[in-house]
Each structure stands twice: as structure tokens, then as C-alpha cells.
Amino acid sequence: MDYYNKVIESVKVRFLRGNNYRIEKPVTVTDYHEKENTLILLHQGNLKYGENLEVLNEGEVLFIPGGQETQLTLGGSGKTQQLKMEKFRDVKKKHLQSMSFFDIRNTEDDCISMMSFESKVFDVVNFFNSLSIPPFIIRFNDRIGTIIEDLMKEQEQGGVGKERSLSSQTEVLVIEILRHILKNQLFVEELSTNSTYFKDPRLIDLFNFIKTNLGGDLSNKVLAQVANVSEDYVGQYFKMLTGINPQDYIEYQRMEAAVDLLRTTKKSIRDIGKEVGYKDTAYFCRRFKMMYGVPAGKMRRRDSLINV
């Protein structure tokens, strides 16, 4: 159990978007897939997925991990129009009509709620995607369905603390999904064999060291000492387990920290650059603009206008 607690503590979760749809015209998407993790809650009507056309019952949830592909039939009880995902994106509005969550209980039409979320280990590894878990139905779990409904309500109402509420509820949702997987002994082999980045304490030591030393020396020579591997091997070791070079990961973390400081402090751009590890302010500004598409100062002004 400690192992899975470590998993949860390491996964950063972010709510991306949620929509409620009335199924206007039944459709079968032969290769449905999304970059992000997707949950589909069926309120009313028909929904099938996979080569075996497995049926989702009303009130149940289909989980499609990011990057996974499946056949998906929305609405209809007979033959439906078949489309590839690329074409479906172009004509989506012909098949799915956006609706208010609060109108779902007052309609007899086929309708669903769809939400997407991000789950990354130490901001780098897409958790569910890395496990190679196929799409699956979450049955007999009213808790997960209720959380999705609460997220849909929160997003639509937009009250005080909306973003904080969406974030915290999405974290609970991911915990409940993992609990459901463990309770029902789903994908045990995938969980045990594919989570290599949790099994090596040296990698976790590296993540923690980078996080707490963004302003210091994070060269491969230093990282090699932290992980107790050779300097020539540390880059290969890091990429083998995470899929990204250590210096690319470090730059991403430094820039994210810079964005946070721009948004929450009045420190000068020069001081912020130094605080996140850039001695050369001009170089820091060039890299920042290259990564985010806007100068650091402009991002600060833009965020100030948003927060007024």
C-alpha cells in the first residue's frame, strides 16, 4: 500500500475541460482517441465501445486513458454512421449538441458528460498512458459518477473559488479511479511492470533534488552524484525511465517556477531569472519567450489584467 501512496503523491493532476452533450445524431467513431485522459458518464441512451461493442449502462463511466484508441458508438440502437476520428472532429457539432448540465434531468434525449484531465508523474510522465491500460468501464461506482457530476456543476456555475474547487475535486477523482482499479484487481500486471519510475529510489531522489535546487547547479555531473551513477550514464538513465532528457526537464521546471513567481510576486525579471537558475538575464528572457511565445514582462502584464 505504501507503494501506491507514493504513486498518488507523485502524480500531479489538472482538470482540463468538461462538456455536457445531447446526442443529436448517432455515430460510430472507429478510432476514437484523445491526447488527454477522458471520462464519459452516460446519463441516458446508448453507448458502446471496443471491438466487442461492450455496452455502457446508464450511470456508468467509460475511462479512456490518454493516447489509447477504441471504437466508440454514441447513441442509436441499430446501424450508425461510421467515421474516423479526424472526420468526427470536423463534424462533431452535427452529432453532439452542447447542453447545460442542469437540463439533463429534464430531457429524455440521449445525453452524456465528458471530462478530460491530465495526470503526470513529476510533471513529465503521463501516468495512465504509461501503464498501457486499455479503455474500460467503471461499473458499480456511484462515487466516481457523482464526482464527475459535481465537476460539471462547478464548471458551469463558476462561483468563488471555482478553479481551486475543480482542481481539488479532480485530485479526488483520480484517487477514486486508482482505488477502483486496485479494489477490483484490474490491470495488476500493468501496474506492477510499467511503473518503473516508482521502483527506483534514485530517480525519486533526482526529482526531489531538482525541485528543491532549481536555482543551483543541476549539471549532469551533480545529478550523477545524487543518483550515484556515472556522469556519462545519468542522462541515458533519466531518459530511459521518463522519456525526456534531464536538462530538458530541468528547464521546464525552471520556467514553470518563473511563471509562478511572475504571477505571485513583484520581483524583477532579473531576480526571478537568478532565482530559478539563470545567471544571464538576456539568455533567460530568450528561453522564456521561446517556450511560452511571449516575453516574461508581457506575461506578467497579461496576468495582472486577468487578475484585476
C-alpha positions in Angstrom: 0.0 0.0 0.0 2.9 2.4 0.7 3.9 1.9 -3.0 0.6 3.1 -4.2 0.6 6.0 -1.7 3.9 7.0 -3.3 2.2 6.8 -6.7 -0.6 9.2 -5.7 1.8 11.6 -4.0 3.9 11.8 -7.2 1.1 12.3 -9.7 0.2 15.9 -10.5 -3.4 16.2 -11.6 -5.0 19.0 -13.6 -8.6 19.5 -14.7 -8.7 20.4 -18.4 -12.3 20.7 -19.5 -15.8 19.3 -19.2 -18.8 19.3 -21.5 -22.4 18.0 -21.5 -23.8 16.8 -24.8 -27.1 15.8 -26.2 -26.6 13.1 -28.9 -28.3 14.6 -31.9 -27.2 12.1 -34.5 -25.9 8.6 -33.6 -22.3 8.0 -34.7 -19.6 5.3 -34.5 -16.1 6.7 -34.3 -13.9 3.7 -35.4 -10.7 5.1 -33.9 -11.7 7.4 -31.0 -8.8 8.8 -29.1 -7.7 11.9 -27.2 -4.3 13.1 -26.1 -5.6 13.5 -22.5 -7.4 11.1 -20.2 -11.1 11.1 -20.9 -14.1 10.1 -18.8 -17.6 9.7 -20.3 -20.6 9.5 -18.0 -23.7 8.1 -19.7 -26.8 9.8 -18.3 -29.3 8.4 -20.8 -29.4 6.5 -24.0 -26.9 4.1 -25.7 -23.1 3.9 -25.7 -20.9 1.1 -26.8 -17.1 0.8 -27.1 -14.5 -1.6 -28.3 -14.4 -4.3 -31.0 -16.8 -6.4 -29.0 -19.3 -3.4 -28.7 -19.4 -3.6 -24.9 -22.4 -1.8 -23.6 -22.3 1.0 -21.1 -25.3 1.2 -18.8 -26.9 4.5 -17.7 -25.0 5.9 -14.7 -21.7 4.1 -15.6 -18.5 5.7 -16.7 -16.1 4.8 -19.6 -12.5 5.7 -18.9 -10.2 6.2 -22.0 -6.6 6.8 -20.9 -4.7 9.4 -22.9 -3.3 8.1 -26.2 -5.4 4.9 -26.1 -7.7 4.1 -29.1 -11.1 2.4 -29.2 -14.2 2.2 -31.3 -16.9 4.3 -29.8 -20.6 4.3 -30.6 -22.7 7.2 -29.3 -26.5 6.9 -29.4 -28.7 4.8 -31.6 -29.7 1.1 -31.1 -29.0 0.0 -34.7 -26.6 0.8 -37.5 -24.9 4.2 -37.2 -22.8 6.4 -39.4 -19.1 5.3 -39.1 -16.4 8.0 -39.1 -12.7 8.2 -38.5 -11.6 10.5 -35.6 -10.2 13.1 -37.9 -13.5 13.4 -39.7 -15.5 13.3 -36.5 -13.7 16.3 -35.1 -14.8 18.3 -38.2 -18.5 17.4 -37.9 -18.7 16.9 -34.2 -21.4 19.6 -33.8 -23.7 17.7 -36.1 -23.7 14.7 -33.7 -23.2 16.3 -30.2 -25.1 19.4 -29.1 -23.8 21.2 -26.0 -26.3 21.5 -23.2 -26.5 22.7 -19.6 -25.9 20.1 -17.0 -29.0 21.3 -15.2 -31.1 20.4 -18.2 -30.1 16.7 -18.3 -32.7 15.6 -15.7 -35.4 17.3 -17.8 -34.8 15.6 -21.1 -35.5 12.2 -22.5 -32.8 12.5 -25.2 -29.6 10.6 -25.2 -27.0 12.6 -23.3 -23.5 12.3 -21.8 -21.0 14.2 -19.8 -17.4 14.2 -20.9 -14.4 15.5 -19.0 -10.7 15.5 -19.6 -7.8 15.6 -17.1 -4.1 15.5 -17.0 -2.1 13.2 -14.7 1.6 13.4 -14.8 4.3 11.9 -12.6 6.7 14.7 -11.5 5.3 16.8 -14.4 6.9 14.6 -17.0 5.4 11.0 -17.3 1.7 10.7 -18.4 0.7 8.2 -15.7 -2.3 6.3 -17.1 -0.8 6.3 -20.6 2.5 4.9 -19.4 0.7 2.0 -17.8 -0.7 0.9 -21.1 -4.1 0.4 -19.6 -6.8 -0.1 -22.2 -10.2 1.8 -22.1 -12.5 0.2 -19.5 -15.9 0.7 -17.9 -16.2 1.8 -14.3 -19.2 -0.2 -13.1 -20.9 -0.1 -9.7 -19.2 3.0 -8.5 -21.6 5.8 -7.8 -18.8 7.8 -6.1 -16.9 8.4 -9.4 -20.1 9.3 -11.3 -21.1 11.8 -8.5 -17.7 13.5 -8.6 -17.9 13.9 -12.4 -21.4 15.5 -11.9 -20.1 17.8 -9.3 -17.3 18.9 -11.6 -19.8 19.6 -14.3 -21.9 21.7 -11.9 -18.8 23.6 -10.6 -17.6 24.4 -14.1 -21.0 25.7 -15.2 -21.8 27.7 -12.1 -18.5 29.5 -11.9 -18.7 30.6 -8.3 -15.9 31.9 -6.0 -13.0 29.5 -5.8 -14.1 27.7 -9.0 -10.5 26.8 -10.2 -9.5 25.7 -6.7 -12.6 23.5 -6.4 -12.1 22.0 -9.9 -8.5 21.2 -9.0 -9.2 19.6 -5.7 -12.2 17.5 -7.0 -10.1 16.3 -9.9 -7.5 15.1 -7.5 -10.1 13.1 -5.5 -11.4 11.7 -8.8 -8.0 10.3 -9.8 -7.6 8.8 -6.3 -11.0 7.1 -6.7 -10.1 5.8 -10.1 -6.9 4.2 -8.7 -8.8 2.8 -5.7 -11.4 1.3 -8.1 -8.6 -0.3 -10.1 -7.0 -1.8 -7.0 -10.2 -2.9 -5.4 -11.3 -4.8 -8.5 -7.9 -6.1 -9.2 -7.8 -4.5 -12.7 -4.6 -4.3 -14.7 -2.5 -5.6 -11.8 0.2 -6.8 -14.1 0.4 -3.4 -15.9 0.6 -1.5 -12.6 3.4 -3.8 -11.3 5.5 -3.9 -14.5 5.1 -0.5 -16.1 5.5 1.9 -13.2 9.3 1.6 -13.4 9.8 5.2 -12.4 8.4 4.5 -8.9 10.6 1.5 -8.3 14.0 3.1 -8.4 14.5 5.4 -5.4 17.4 7.0 -7.2 15.1 8.6 -9.7 12.8 9.9 -7.0 15.9 11.3 -5.3 16.7 13.1 -8.5 13.2 14.6 -8.9 13.2 15.8 -5.3 16.7 17.3 -5.6 15.8 19.1 -8.8 12.7 20.5 -7.2 14.5 21.9 -4.2 17.6 23.2 -6.1 16.2 24.9 -9.2 18.4 27.9 -8.6 21.6 25.9 -8.1 23.9 23.7 -10.1 21.9 21.0 -11.9 24.5 19.8 -14.3 24.7 16.1 -15.2 27.8 15.9 -13.0 25.8 16.9 -10.0 22.8 14.7 -10.9 25.1 11.8 -11.3 26.4 12.3 -7.7 22.8 12.4 -6.5 21.8 9.2 -8.3 25.1 7.5 -7.6 25.7 6.7 -11.3 28.4 7.8 -13.7 28.2 11.2 -15.4 28.2 9.6 -18.8 25.2 7.4 -17.9 22.9 9.7 -15.9 21.3 11.3 -19.0 20.6 7.9 -20.6 19.3 6.6 -17.2 16.9 9.5 -16.7 15.6 9.4 -20.3 15.1 5.6 -20.2 12.8 5.9 -17.2 11.0 9.2 -18.1 11.2 9.6 -21.8 12.8 13.1 -21.5 16.4 14.3 -21.2 17.2 15.6 -17.7 18.3 19.1 -18.9 15.0 19.5 -20.8 13.1 18.5 -17.7 15.1 20.9 -15.6 14.5 23.8 -18.0 10.7 23.1 -18.0 10.7 23.1 -14.2 12.7 26.3 -14.0 10.4 28.1 -16.4 7.3 26.9 -14.6 8.8 28.3 -11.4 9.5 31.5 -13.2 5.9 31.8 -14.4 4.7 31.3 -10.8 7.0 34.0 -9.5 5.8 36.4 -12.2 2.2 35.8 -11.2 2.6 35.9 -7.5 5.5 38.4 -6.7 6.8 41.8 -7.8 10.4 40.6 -8.1 12.3 41.9 -11.1 12.7 39.7 -14.1 16.4 39.7 -13.4 15.9 38.4 -9.9 13.4 35.8 -11.0 15.8 34.5 -13.6 18.6 34.2 -11.0 16.3 32.5 -8.5 15.4 29.8 -11.0 19.0 29.2 -12.1 19.7 31.7 -14.9 22.7 33.9 -14.3 22.4 35.6 -17.7 19.1 37.6 -17.8 19.2 38.0 -21.5 19.5 34.3 -22.0 16.7 33.7 -19.6 14.4 36.1 -21.5 15.2 34.4 -24.8 14.5 31.0 -23.5 11.3 32.1 -21.8 9.9 33.7 -25.0 10.9 30.6 -27.0 9.0 28.4 -24.6 5.9 30.5 -24.0 5.7 32.6 -27.1 5.6 35.9 -25.1 8.2 37.9 -23.2 8.3 37.4 -19.5 7.3 41.0 -18.8 4.3 40.7 -21.2 3.1 37.6 -19.4 3.3 39.4 -16.1 1.2 42.4 -17.5 -1.3 40.0 -19.1 -1.8 38.1 -15.8 -2.2 41.3 -14.0 -5.0 42.3 -16.3 -6.6 38.9 -15.9 -6.5 39.1 -12.1 -7.9 42.6 -11.8 
